[in-house]
Amino acid sequence: MGYYPACPPAGDGPHTYRFTLFALGDRLDVTAGARRDAVQRAIDDATLERARLTATYERS
């Protein structure tokens, strides 16, 4: 659990990252440590809108 920010290996060239933001109409009804498929179903059921940001990042 947690989040690690985008950080491609140094000297590996540009990497493309896609971030999706979900506007949810309710809290997700999943427990800590839930499987990805259960979380995805809960997100699909609760999503009102979504937005995507695509960025290219390179670390020198």
PyMOL Python script that loads the backbone (N, CA, C, O; Angstrom):
from pymol import cmd

cmd.read_pdbstr("""\
ATOM      1  N   MET A   1       0.847  -1.176   0.000  1.00  0.00           N
ATOM      2  CA  MET A   1       0.000   0.000   0.000  1.00  0.00           C
ATOM      3  C   MET A   1       0.886   1.230   0.000  1.00  0.00           C
ATOM      4  O   MET A   1       1.965   1.238   0.593  1.00  0.00           O
ATOM      5  N   GLY A   2       0.420   2.257  -0.666  1.00  0.00           N
ATOM      6  CA  GLY A   2       1.173   3.498  -0.702  1.00  0.00           C
ATOM      7  C   GLY A   2       1.368   3.967  -2.122  1.00  0.00           C
ATOM      8  O   GLY A   2       0.810   3.407  -3.065  1.00  0.00           O
ATOM      9  N   TYR A   3       2.170   5.004  -2.259  1.00  0.00           N
ATOM     10  CA  TYR A   3       2.407   5.587  -3.566  1.00  0.00           C
ATOM     11  C   TYR A   3       3.864   6.001  -3.666  1.00  0.00           C
ATOM     12  O   TYR A   3       4.406   6.612  -2.745  1.00  0.00           O
ATOM     13  N   TYR A   4       4.490   5.675  -4.767  1.00  0.00           N
ATOM     14  CA  TYR A   4       5.836   6.128  -5.060  1.00  0.00           C
ATOM     15  C   TYR A   4       5.760   6.964  -6.332  1.00  0.00           C
ATOM     16  O   TYR A   4       5.203   6.506  -7.330  1.00  0.00           O
ATOM     17  N   PRO A   5       6.305   8.175  -6.320  1.00  0.00           N
ATOM     18  CA  PRO A   5       6.170   9.066  -7.477  1.00  0.00           C
ATOM     19  C   PRO A   5       6.953   8.560  -8.688  1.00  0.00           C
ATOM     20  O   PRO A   5       7.805   7.678  -8.579  1.00  0.00           O
ATOM     21  N   ALA A   6       6.639   9.143  -9.836  1.00  0.00           N
ATOM     22  CA  ALA A   6       7.333   8.795 -11.077  1.00  0.00           C
ATOM     23  C   ALA A   6       8.816   9.098 -10.935  1.00  0.00           C
ATOM     24  O   ALA A   6       9.199  10.212 -10.575  1.00  0.00           O
ATOM     25  N   CYS A   7       9.643   8.111 -11.216  1.00  0.00           N
ATOM     26  CA  CYS A   7      11.081   8.309 -11.095  1.00  0.00           C
ATOM     27  C   CYS A   7      11.799   7.281 -11.962  1.00  0.00           C
ATOM     28  O   CYS A   7      12.226   6.242 -11.459  1.00  0.00           O
ATOM     29  N   PRO A   8      11.938   7.560 -13.268  1.00  0.00           N
ATOM     30  CA  PRO A   8      12.612   6.604 -14.137  1.00  0.00           C
ATOM     31  C   PRO A   8      14.093   6.506 -13.766  1.00  0.00           C
ATOM     32  O   PRO A   8      14.645   7.430 -13.169  1.00  0.00           O
ATOM     33  N   PRO A   9      14.730   5.399 -14.116  1.00  0.00           N
ATOM     34  CA  PRO A   9      16.160   5.260 -13.825  1.00  0.00           C
ATOM     35  C   PRO A   9      16.975   6.349 -14.519  1.00  0.00           C
ATOM     36  O   PRO A   9      16.670   6.722 -15.652  1.00  0.00           O
ATOM     37  N   ALA A  10      17.986   6.851 -13.865  1.00  0.00           N
ATOM     38  CA  ALA A  10      18.860   7.880 -14.438  1.00  0.00           C
ATOM     39  C   ALA A  10      19.484   7.369 -15.723  1.00  0.00           C
ATOM     40  O   ALA A  10      19.987   6.246 -15.772  1.00  0.00           O
ATOM     41  N   GLY A  11      19.453   8.200 -16.775  1.00  0.00           N
ATOM     42  CA  GLY A  11      20.070   7.853 -18.043  1.00  0.00           C
ATOM     43  C   GLY A  11      19.277   6.867 -18.892  1.00  0.00           C
ATOM     44  O   GLY A  11      19.786   6.405 -19.913  1.00  0.00           O
ATOM     45  N   ASP A  12      18.055   6.532 -18.506  1.00  0.00           N
ATOM     46  CA  ASP A  12      17.250   5.533 -19.217  1.00  0.00           C
ATOM     47  C   ASP A  12      16.371   6.147 -20.301  1.00  0.00           C
ATOM     48  O   ASP A  12      15.608   5.433 -20.950  1.00  0.00           O
ATOM     49  N   GLY A  13      16.467   7.453 -20.504  1.00  0.00           N
ATOM     50  CA  GLY A  13      15.648   8.109 -21.515  1.00  0.00           C
ATOM     51  C   GLY A  13      14.278   8.467 -20.971  1.00  0.00           C
ATOM     52  O   GLY A  13      13.966   8.165 -19.819  1.00  0.00           O
ATOM     53  N   PRO A  14      13.463   9.107 -21.791  1.00  0.00           N
ATOM     54  CA  PRO A  14      12.156   9.556 -21.331  1.00  0.00           C
ATOM     55  C   PRO A  14      11.182   8.394 -21.107  1.00  0.00           C
ATOM     56  O   PRO A  14      11.168   7.423 -21.863  1.00  0.00           O
ATOM     57  N   HIS A  15      10.383   8.515 -20.070  1.00  0.00           N
ATOM     58  CA  HIS A  15       9.318   7.563 -19.755  1.00  0.00           C
ATOM     59  C   HIS A  15       7.988   8.309 -19.791  1.00  0.00           C
ATOM     60  O   HIS A  15       7.921   9.475 -19.401  1.00  0.00           O
ATOM     61  N   THR A  16       6.944   7.655 -20.249  1.00  0.00           N
ATOM     62  CA  THR A  16       5.615   8.254 -20.291  1.00  0.00           C
ATOM     63  C   THR A  16       4.790   7.703 -19.142  1.00  0.00           C
ATOM     64  O   THR A  16       4.737   6.495 -18.914  1.00  0.00           O
ATOM     65  N   TYR A  17       4.144   8.616 -18.419  1.00  0.00           N
ATOM     66  CA  TYR A  17       3.310   8.248 -17.275  1.00  0.00           C
ATOM     67  C   TYR A  17       1.892   8.715 -17.540  1.00  0.00           C
ATOM     68  O   TYR A  17       1.674   9.794 -18.090  1.00  0.00           O
ATOM     69  N   ARG A  18       0.935   7.898 -17.147  1.00  0.00           N
ATOM     70  CA  ARG A  18      -0.486   8.257 -17.289  1.00  0.00           C
ATOM     71  C   ARG A  18      -1.126   8.202 -15.907  1.00  0.00           C
ATOM     72  O   ARG A  18      -1.124   7.167 -15.242  1.00  0.00           O
ATOM     73  N   PHE A  19      -1.668   9.326 -15.498  1.00  0.00           N
ATOM     74  CA  PHE A  19      -2.339   9.428 -14.204  1.00  0.00           C
ATOM     75  C   PHE A  19      -3.824   9.644 -14.458  1.00  0.00           C
ATOM     76  O   PHE A  19      -4.195  10.466 -15.296  1.00  0.00           O
ATOM     77  N   THR A  20      -4.668   8.923 -13.750  1.00  0.00           N
ATOM     78  CA  THR A  20      -6.108   9.082 -13.895  1.00  0.00           C
ATOM     79  C   THR A  20      -6.687   9.524 -12.557  1.00  0.00           C
ATOM     80  O   THR A  20      -6.448   8.897 -11.524  1.00  0.00           O
ATOM     81  N   LEU A  21      -7.449  10.608 -12.590  1.00  0.00           N
ATOM     82  CA  LEU A  21      -8.130  11.137 -11.416  1.00  0.00           C
ATOM     83  C   LEU A  21      -9.602  10.769 -11.525  1.00  0.00           C
ATOM     84  O   LEU A  21     -10.228  10.993 -12.560  1.00  0.00           O
ATOM     85  N   PHE A  22     -10.153  10.203 -10.455  1.00  0.00           N
ATOM     86  CA  PHE A  22     -11.553   9.792 -10.440  1.00  0.00           C
ATOM     87  C   PHE A  22     -12.335  10.658  -9.467  1.00  0.00           C
ATOM     88  O   PHE A  22     -11.912  10.843  -8.326  1.00  0.00           O
ATOM     89  N   ALA A  23     -13.477  11.193  -9.904  1.00  0.00           N
ATOM     90  CA  ALA A  23     -14.417  11.885  -9.015  1.00  0.00           C
ATOM     91  C   ALA A  23     -15.431  10.827  -8.587  1.00  0.00           C
ATOM     92  O   ALA A  23     -16.195  10.318  -9.408  1.00  0.00           O
ATOM     93  N   LEU A  24     -15.431  10.503  -7.308  1.00  0.00           N
ATOM     94  CA  LEU A  24     -16.294   9.441  -6.793  1.00  0.00           C
ATOM     95  C   LEU A  24     -17.513  10.024  -6.100  1.00  0.00           C
ATOM     96  O   LEU A  24     -17.424  11.053  -5.430  1.00  0.00           O
ATOM     97  N   GLY A  25     -18.650   9.365  -6.263  1.00  0.00           N
ATOM     98  CA  GLY A  25     -19.892   9.814  -5.648  1.00  0.00           C
ATOM     99  C   GLY A  25     -20.062   9.294  -4.237  1.00  0.00           C
ATOM    100  O   GLY A  25     -20.981   9.707  -3.530  1.00  0.00           O
ATOM    101  N   ASP A  26     -19.181   8.386  -3.812  1.00  0.00           N
ATOM    102  CA  ASP A  26     -19.308   7.795  -2.479  1.00  0.00           C
ATOM    103  C   ASP A  26     -17.964   7.180  -2.097  1.00  0.00           C
ATOM    104  O   ASP A  26     -17.078   7.030  -2.938  1.00  0.00           O
ATOM    105  N   ARG A  27     -17.825   6.831  -0.835  1.00  0.00           N
ATOM    106  CA  ARG A  27     -16.623   6.126  -0.385  1.00  0.00           C
ATOM    107  C   ARG A  27     -16.604   4.733  -1.008  1.00  0.00           C
ATOM    108  O   ARG A  27     -17.652   4.150  -1.285  1.00  0.00           O
ATOM    109  N   LEU A  28     -15.403   4.213  -1.223  1.00  0.00           N
ATOM    110  CA  LEU A  28     -15.288   2.863  -1.758  1.00  0.00           C
ATOM    111  C   LEU A  28     -15.515   1.860  -0.633  1.00  0.00           C
ATOM    112  O   LEU A  28     -14.972   1.998   0.463  1.00  0.00           O
ATOM    113  N   ASP A  29     -16.317   0.859  -0.924  1.00  0.00           N
ATOM    114  CA  ASP A  29     -16.634  -0.162   0.065  1.00  0.00           C
ATOM    115  C   ASP A  29     -15.695  -1.354  -0.115  1.00  0.00           C
ATOM    116  O   ASP A  29     -16.109  -2.432  -0.541  1.00  0.00           O
ATOM    117  N   VAL A  30     -14.415  -1.135   0.221  1.00  0.00           N
ATOM    118  CA  VAL A  30     -13.406  -2.188   0.157  1.00  0.00           C
ATOM    119  C   VAL A  30     -12.582  -2.139   1.432  1.00  0.00           C
ATOM    120  O   VAL A  30     -12.474  -1.091   2.068  1.00  0.00           O
ATOM    121  N   THR A  31     -12.008  -3.256   1.800  1.00  0.00           N
ATOM    122  CA  THR A  31     -11.172  -3.310   3.003  1.00  0.00           C
ATOM    123  C   THR A  31      -9.710  -3.109   2.635  1.00  0.00           C
ATOM    124  O   THR A  31      -9.321  -3.303   1.483  1.00  0.00           O
ATOM    125  N   ALA A  32      -8.911  -2.724   3.602  1.00  0.00           N
ATOM    126  CA  ALA A  32      -7.475  -2.565   3.388  1.00  0.00           C
ATOM    127  C   ALA A  32      -6.909  -3.888   2.894  1.00  0.00           C
ATOM    128  O   ALA A  32      -7.237  -4.951   3.420  1.00  0.00           O
ATOM    129  N   GLY A  33      -6.059  -3.813   1.882  1.00  0.00           N
ATOM    130  CA  GLY A  33      -5.457  -5.013   1.326  1.00  0.00           C
ATOM    131  C   GLY A  33      -6.335  -5.733   0.317  1.00  0.00           C
ATOM    132  O   GLY A  33      -6.015  -6.849  -0.092  1.00  0.00           O
ATOM    133  N   ALA A  34      -7.451  -5.108  -0.094  1.00  0.00           N
ATOM    134  CA  ALA A  34      -8.353  -5.729  -1.072  1.00  0.00           C
ATOM    135  C   ALA A  34      -7.617  -5.984  -2.379  1.00  0.00           C
ATOM    136  O   ALA A  34      -6.683  -5.260  -2.725  1.00  0.00           O
ATOM    137  N   ARG A  35      -8.032  -6.998  -3.090  1.00  0.00           N
ATOM    138  CA  ARG A  35      -7.439  -7.327  -4.386  1.00  0.00           C
ATOM    139  C   ARG A  35      -7.763  -6.244  -5.406  1.00  0.00           C
ATOM    140  O   ARG A  35      -8.771  -5.546  -5.296  1.00  0.00           O
ATOM    141  N   ARG A  36      -6.895  -6.120  -6.393  1.00  0.00           N
ATOM    142  CA  ARG A  36      -7.052  -5.081  -7.414  1.00  0.00           C
ATOM    143  C   ARG A  36      -8.408  -5.160  -8.108  1.00  0.00           C
ATOM    144  O   ARG A  36      -9.031  -4.125  -8.345  1.00  0.00           O
ATOM    145  N   ASP A  37      -8.879  -6.357  -8.439  1.00  0.00           N
ATOM    146  CA  ASP A  37     -10.152  -6.477  -9.150  1.00  0.00           C
ATOM    147  C   ASP A  37     -11.318  -5.976  -8.304  1.00  0.00           C
ATOM    148  O   ASP A  37     -12.258  -5.392  -8.843  1.00  0.00           O
ATOM    149  N   ALA A  38     -11.274  -6.194  -6.990  1.00  0.00           N
ATOM    150  CA  ALA A  38     -12.333  -5.701  -6.101  1.00  0.00           C
ATOM    151  C   ALA A  38     -12.312  -4.182  -6.025  1.00  0.00           C
ATOM    152  O   ALA A  38     -13.363  -3.542  -6.022  1.00  0.00           O
ATOM    153  N   VAL A  39     -11.120  -3.609  -5.964  1.00  0.00           N
ATOM    154  CA  VAL A  39     -10.990  -2.151  -5.922  1.00  0.00           C
ATOM    155  C   VAL A  39     -11.472  -1.553  -7.243  1.00  0.00           C
ATOM    156  O   VAL A  39     -12.174  -0.543  -7.245  1.00  0.00           O
ATOM    157  N   GLN A  40     -11.098  -2.172  -8.367  1.00  0.00           N
ATOM    158  CA  GLN A  40     -11.519  -1.661  -9.678  1.00  0.00           C
ATOM    159  C   GLN A  40     -13.041  -1.691  -9.821  1.00  0.00           C
ATOM    160  O   GLN A  40     -13.623  -0.736 -10.337  1.00  0.00           O
ATOM    161  N   ARG A  41     -13.693  -2.754  -9.379  1.00  0.00           N
ATOM    162  CA  ARG A  41     -15.163  -2.825  -9.438  1.00  0.00           C
ATOM    163  C   ARG A  41     -15.787  -1.721  -8.594  1.00  0.00           C
ATOM    164  O   ARG A  41     -16.755  -1.088  -9.016  1.00  0.00           O
ATOM    165  N   ALA A  42     -15.235  -1.486  -7.396  1.00  0.00           N
ATOM    166  CA  ALA A  42     -15.759  -0.441  -6.520  1.00  0.00           C
ATOM    167  C   ALA A  42     -15.584   0.936  -7.155  1.00  0.00           C
ATOM    168  O   ALA A  42     -16.482   1.774  -7.080  1.00  0.00           O
ATOM    169  N   ILE A  43     -14.433   1.172  -7.778  1.00  0.00           N
ATOM    170  CA  ILE A  43     -14.190   2.445  -8.468  1.00  0.00           C
ATOM    171  C   ILE A  43     -15.173   2.611  -9.623  1.00  0.00           C
ATOM    172  O   ILE A  43     -15.779   3.670  -9.780  1.00  0.00           O
ATOM    173  N   ASP A  44     -15.327   1.571 -10.425  1.00  0.00           N
ATOM    174  CA  ASP A  44     -16.260   1.635 -11.564  1.00  0.00           C
ATOM    175  C   ASP A  44     -17.677   1.968 -11.102  1.00  0.00           C
ATOM    176  O   ASP A  44     -18.371   2.754 -11.747  1.00  0.00           O
ATOM    177  N   ASP A  45     -18.108   1.373  -9.989  1.00  0.00           N
ATOM    178  CA  ASP A  45     -19.458   1.597  -9.474  1.00  0.00           C
ATOM    179  C   ASP A  45     -19.659   3.006  -8.931  1.00  0.00           C
ATOM    180  O   ASP A  45     -20.768   3.537  -8.990  1.00  0.00           O
ATOM    181  N   ALA A  46     -18.591   3.625  -8.396  1.00  0.00           N
ATOM    182  CA  ALA A  46     -18.721   4.913  -7.715  1.00  0.00           C
ATOM    183  C   ALA A  46     -18.297   6.118  -8.559  1.00  0.00           C
ATOM    184  O   ALA A  46     -18.479   7.255  -8.126  1.00  0.00           O
ATOM    185  N   THR A  47     -17.734   5.897  -9.755  1.00  0.00           N
ATOM    186  CA  THR A  47     -17.175   6.982 -10.562  1.00  0.00           C
ATOM    187  C   THR A  47     -18.253   7.864 -11.185  1.00  0.00           C
ATOM    188  O   THR A  47     -19.161   7.385 -11.866  1.00  0.00           O
ATOM    189  N   LEU A  48     -18.125   9.173 -10.931  1.00  0.00           N
ATOM    190  CA  LEU A  48     -18.992  10.167 -11.563  1.00  0.00           C
ATOM    191  C   LEU A  48     -18.326  10.734 -12.816  1.00  0.00           C
ATOM    192  O   LEU A  48     -18.966  10.869 -13.859  1.00  0.00           O
ATOM    193  N   GLU A  49     -17.050  11.062 -12.708  1.00  0.00           N
ATOM    194  CA  GLU A  49     -16.256  11.616 -13.814  1.00  0.00           C
ATOM    195  C   GLU A  49     -14.823  11.145 -13.655  1.00  0.00           C
ATOM    196  O   GLU A  49     -14.418  10.688 -12.586  1.00  0.00           O
ATOM    197  N   ARG A  50     -14.061  11.263 -14.733  1.00  0.00           N
ATOM    198  CA  ARG A  50     -12.628  10.952 -14.668  1.00  0.00           C
ATOM    199  C   ARG A  50     -11.861  11.879 -15.593  1.00  0.00           C
ATOM    200  O   ARG A  50     -12.402  12.386 -16.575  1.00  0.00           O
ATOM    201  N   ALA A  51     -10.594  12.093 -15.267  1.00  0.00           N
ATOM    202  CA  ALA A  51      -9.709  12.917 -16.086  1.00  0.00           C
ATOM    203  C   ALA A  51      -8.359  12.211 -16.148  1.00  0.00           C
ATOM    204  O   ALA A  51      -7.973  11.508 -15.214  1.00  0.00           O
ATOM    205  N   ARG A  52      -7.647  12.403 -17.254  1.00  0.00           N
ATOM    206  CA  ARG A  52      -6.357  11.749 -17.413  1.00  0.00           C
ATOM    207  C   ARG A  52      -5.288  12.784 -17.745  1.00  0.00           C
ATOM    208  O   ARG A  52      -5.506  13.691 -18.549  1.00  0.00           O
ATOM    209  N   LEU A  53      -4.133  12.630 -17.111  1.00  0.00           N
ATOM    210  CA  LEU A  53      -2.958  13.445 -17.395  1.00  0.00           C
ATOM    211  C   LEU A  53      -1.882  12.508 -17.911  1.00  0.00           C
ATOM    212  O   LEU A  53      -1.559  11.508 -17.270  1.00  0.00           O
ATOM    213  N   THR A  54      -1.326  12.832 -19.072  1.00  0.00           N
ATOM    214  CA  THR A  54      -0.216  12.059 -19.624  1.00  0.00           C
ATOM    215  C   THR A  54       0.999  12.970 -19.653  1.00  0.00           C
ATOM    216  O   THR A  54       0.932  14.091 -20.159  1.00  0.00           O
ATOM    217  N   ALA A  55       2.108  12.490 -19.110  1.00  0.00           N
ATOM    218  CA  ALA A  55       3.326  13.309 -19.030  1.00  0.00           C
ATOM    219  C   ALA A  55       4.537  12.457 -19.396  1.00  0.00           C
ATOM    220  O   ALA A  55       4.573  11.252 -19.144  1.00  0.00           O
ATOM    221  N   THR A  56       5.517  13.107 -19.990  1.00  0.00           N
ATOM    222  CA  THR A  56       6.778  12.447 -20.297  1.00  0.00           C
ATOM    223  C   THR A  56       7.842  13.056 -19.394  1.00  0.00           C
ATOM    224  O   THR A  56       7.956  14.276 -19.279  1.00  0.00           O
ATOM    225  N   TYR A  57       8.610  12.192 -18.764  1.00  0.00           N
ATOM    226  CA  TYR A  57       9.573  12.632 -17.762  1.00  0.00           C
ATOM    227  C   TYR A  57      10.878  11.883 -17.977  1.00  0.00           C
ATOM    228  O   TYR A  57      10.879  10.682 -18.247  1.00  0.00           O
ATOM    229  N   GLU A  58      11.984  12.600 -17.856  1.00  0.00           N
ATOM    230  CA  GLU A  58      13.305  11.980 -17.982  1.00  0.00           C
ATOM    231  C   GLU A  58      14.178  12.485 -16.845  1.00  0.00           C
ATOM    232  O   GLU A  58      14.185  13.674 -16.528  1.00  0.00           O
ATOM    233  N   ARG A  59      14.899  11.579 -16.248  1.00  0.00           N
ATOM    234  CA  ARG A  59      15.824  11.950 -15.180  1.00  0.00           C
ATOM    235  C   ARG A  59      17.232  11.858 -15.737  1.00  0.00           C
ATOM    236  O   ARG A  59      17.607  10.854 -16.343  1.00  0.00           O
ATOM    237  N   SER A  60      18.000  12.902 -15.531  1.00  0.00           N
ATOM    238  CA  SER A  60      19.377  12.896 -16.074  1.00  0.00           C
ATOM    239  C   SER A  60      20.369  12.377 -15.077  1.00  0.00           C
ATOM    240  O   SER A  60      21.562  12.307 -15.372  1.00  0.00           O
TER     241      SER A  60
END
""", "prot")
cmd.dss("prot")
cmd.show_as("cartoon", "prot")
cmd.util.cbc("prot")
cmd.orient("prot")
